Amino acid sequence: MPRNIKYIVVHCTATSQKTSISAIQSYWQKQLGWKMPGYHFIVKPDGEIVELLSIDKVSNGVQGFNSVSINISYIGGVDENNKPIDNRTPAQKASLLKKLKELKLKFPLAKIQGHRDFPNVHKACPSFDAITEFKHL
């Protein structure tokens, strides 16, 4: 049965851009105890998009909204002192935009927004204003 997608959520990993996807997945499993990944897609610094979970399954992106969301993240989002910064590479920006356009075609009524734009979220993720940046989609 298809999911009723209301949100396409943009995230950052809040890690160095050198962090591997396997290290991020290990953190979810070992530190957070998650059985499912935090995102459906992750964008590497070189722009490669890696699918971590089929969009017909529920990921752990935004507590309380996971069943109605598709989650996509870029690797990065913090500086060397773990302060929020929009450090997306040009390749990440291009790939993120392309994937968001594809998802918007599949789910035209879904709202694109950042993790930080949900109620009771107290973090800077994705370290930029996704609502403004992607309002034209």
Contacts in CASP RR format, 6 or more apart in sequence:
PFRMAT RR
TARGET T0000
AUTHOR 0000-0000-0000
METHOD contacts of the structure
MODEL  1
MPRNIKYIVVHCTATSQKTSISAIQSYWQKQLGWKMPGYHFIVKPDGEIV
ELLSIDKVSNGVQGFNSVSINISYIGGVDENNKPIDNRTPAQKASLLKKL
KELKLKFPLAKIQGHRDFPNVHKACPSFDAITEFKHL
2 56 0 8 1.000
3 55 0 8 1.000
3 56 0 8 1.000
3 58 0 8 1.000
3 67 0 8 1.000
3 68 0 8 1.000
4 68 0 8 1.000
5 55 0 8 1.000
5 68 0 8 1.000
5 69 0 8 1.000
5 70 0 8 1.000
5 106 0 8 1.000
5 107 0 8 1.000
5 110 0 8 1.000
6 65 0 8 1.000
6 68 0 8 1.000
6 69 0 8 1.000
6 109 0 8 1.000
6 110 0 8 1.000
6 111 0 8 1.000
7 62 0 8 1.000
7 65 0 8 1.000
7 68 0 8 1.000
7 69 0 8 1.000
7 70 0 8 1.000
7 110 0 8 1.000
7 111 0 8 1.000
7 112 0 8 1.000
7 113 0 8 1.000
8 69 0 8 1.000
8 70 0 8 1.000
8 72 0 8 1.000
8 100 0 8 1.000
8 103 0 8 1.000
8 104 0 8 1.000
8 107 0 8 1.000
8 110 0 8 1.000
8 111 0 8 1.000
8 112 0 8 1.000
8 113 0 8 1.000
9 61 0 8 1.000
9 62 0 8 1.000
9 65 0 8 1.000
9 69 0 8 1.000
9 70 0 8 1.000
9 71 0 8 1.000
9 72 0 8 1.000
9 113 0 8 1.000
9 114 0 8 1.000
9 115 0 8 1.000
9 118 0 8 1.000
10 72 0 8 1.000
10 73 0 8 1.000
10 96 0 8 1.000
10 100 0 8 1.000
10 112 0 8 1.000
10 113 0 8 1.000
10 114 0 8 1.000
10 115 0 8 1.000
10 126 0 8 1.000
10 130 0 8 1.000
10 134 0 8 1.000
11 38 0 8 1.000
11 39 0 8 1.000
11 61 0 8 1.000
11 71 0 8 1.000
11 72 0 8 1.000
11 73 0 8 1.000
11 74 0 8 1.000
11 114 0 8 1.000
11 115 0 8 1.000
11 125 0 8 1.000
11 126 0 8 1.000
12 73 0 8 1.000
12 74 0 8 1.000
12 75 0 8 1.000
12 76 0 8 1.000
12 77 0 8 1.000
12 78 0 8 1.000
12 84 0 8 1.000
12 125 0 8 1.000
12 126 0 8 1.000
12 127 0 8 1.000
13 19 0 8 1.000
13 24 0 8 1.000
13 42 0 8 1.000
13 73 0 8 1.000
13 74 0 8 1.000
13 75 0 8 1.000
13 76 0 8 1.000
13 77 0 8 1.000
14 76 0 8 1.000
14 77 0 8 1.000
14 78 0 8 1.000
14 82 0 8 1.000
14 84 0 8 1.000
14 123 0 8 1.000
14 125 0 8 1.000
14 127 0 8 1.000
15 23 0 8 1.000
15 24 0 8 1.000
15 75 0 8 1.000
15 76 0 8 1.000
15 77 0 8 1.000
15 78 0 8 1.000
16 76 0 8 1.000
16 78 0 8 1.000
16 80 0 8 1.000
17 45 0 8 1.000
17 75 0 8 1.000
17 76 0 8 1.000
17 77 0 8 1.000
17 87 0 8 1.000
17 89 0 8 1.000
19 75 0 8 1.000
19 76 0 8 1.000
21 42 0 8 1.000
21 44 0 8 1.000
21 50 0 8 1.000
21 52 0 8 1.000
21 75 0 8 1.000
24 42 0 8 1.000
24 75 0 8 1.000
25 37 0 8 1.000
25 52 0 8 1.000
28 34 0 8 1.000
28 37 0 8 1.000
28 38 0 8 1.000
28 60 0 8 1.000
29 35 0 8 1.000
32 60 0 8 1.000
34 60 0 8 1.000
36 53 0 8 1.000
36 57 0 8 1.000
36 58 0 8 1.000
36 59 0 8 1.000
36 60 0 8 1.000
37 52 0 8 1.000
37 53 0 8 1.000
37 59 0 8 1.000
37 60 0 8 1.000
38 52 0 8 1.000
38 53 0 8 1.000
38 59 0 8 1.000
38 60 0 8 1.000
38 61 0 8 1.000
38 71 0 8 1.000
38 73 0 8 1.000
39 52 0 8 1.000
39 53 0 8 1.000
39 59 0 8 1.000
39 61 0 8 1.000
39 71 0 8 1.000
39 72 0 8 1.000
39 73 0 8 1.000
40 51 0 8 1.000
40 52 0 8 1.000
40 53 0 8 1.000
40 54 0 8 1.000
40 55 0 8 1.000
40 59 0 8 1.000
40 70 0 8 1.000
40 71 0 8 1.000
40 72 0 8 1.000
41 49 0 8 1.000
41 50 0 8 1.000
41 51 0 8 1.000
41 52 0 8 1.000
41 71 0 8 1.000
41 72 0 8 1.000
41 73 0 8 1.000
41 99 0 8 1.000
42 49 0 8 1.000
42 50 0 8 1.000
42 52 0 8 1.000
42 72 0 8 1.000
42 73 0 8 1.000
42 74 0 8 1.000
42 75 0 8 1.000
43 49 0 8 1.000
43 50 0 8 1.000
43 72 0 8 1.000
43 73 0 8 1.000
43 74 0 8 1.000
43 75 0 8 1.000
43 92 0 8 1.000
43 95 0 8 1.000
43 96 0 8 1.000
43 99 0 8 1.000
44 50 0 8 1.000
44 75 0 8 1.000
44 92 0 8 1.000
45 75 0 8 1.000
45 76 0 8 1.000
45 89 0 8 1.000
45 91 0 8 1.000
45 92 0 8 1.000
46 89 0 8 1.000
46 91 0 8 1.000
47 89 0 8 1.000
47 91 0 8 1.000
47 92 0 8 1.000
47 94 0 8 1.000
47 95 0 8 1.000
48 95 0 8 1.000
49 95 0 8 1.000
49 99 0 8 1.000
52 59 0 8 1.000
53 59 0 8 1.000
55 70 0 8 1.000
55 103 0 8 1.000
55 106 0 8 1.000
58 66 0 8 1.000
58 67 0 8 1.000
59 66 0 8 1.000
59 69 0 8 1.000
59 70 0 8 1.000
59 71 0 8 1.000
60 66 0 8 1.000
60 71 0 8 1.000
61 69 0 8 1.000
61 71 0 8 1.000
61 115 0 8 1.000
62 69 0 8 1.000
62 71 0 8 1.000
62 115 0 8 1.000
62 118 0 8 1.000
62 121 0 8 1.000
65 118 0 8 1.000
70 103 0 8 1.000
70 107 0 8 1.000
70 110 0 8 1.000
72 96 0 8 1.000
72 99 0 8 1.000
72 100 0 8 1.000
72 103 0 8 1.000
73 126 0 8 1.000
74 88 0 8 1.000
74 92 0 8 1.000
74 96 0 8 1.000
74 126 0 8 1.000
75 92 0 8 1.000
76 87 0 8 1.000
76 88 0 8 1.000
76 127 0 8 1.000
77 84 0 8 1.000
77 85 0 8 1.000
77 86 0 8 1.000
77 87 0 8 1.000
77 88 0 8 1.000
77 125 0 8 1.000
77 126 0 8 1.000
77 127 0 8 1.000
78 84 0 8 1.000
78 85 0 8 1.000
78 87 0 8 1.000
78 127 0 8 1.000
79 85 0 8 1.000
79 87 0 8 1.000
84 124 0 8 1.000
84 125 0 8 1.000
84 127 0 8 1.000
85 127 0 8 1.000
86 126 0 8 1.000
86 127 0 8 1.000
86 128 0 8 1.000
87 127 0 8 1.000
88 96 0 8 1.000
88 128 0 8 1.000
97 134 0 8 1.000
100 112 0 8 1.000
100 134 0 8 1.000
100 137 0 8 1.000
101 137 0 8 1.000
103 110 0 8 1.000
104 110 0 8 1.000
104 112 0 8 1.000
104 137 0 8 1.000
112 130 0 8 1.000
112 131 0 8 1.000
112 134 0 8 1.000
112 137 0 8 1.000
113 130 0 8 1.000
113 131 0 8 1.000
114 125 0 8 1.000
114 126 0 8 1.000
114 130 0 8 1.000
114 131 0 8 1.000
115 121 0 8 1.000
115 123 0 8 1.000
115 125 0 8 1.000
115 126 0 8 1.000
116 123 0 8 1.000
116 124 0 8 1.000
116 125 0 8 1.000
116 126 0 8 1.000
117 130 0 8 1.000
117 131 0 8 1.000
END
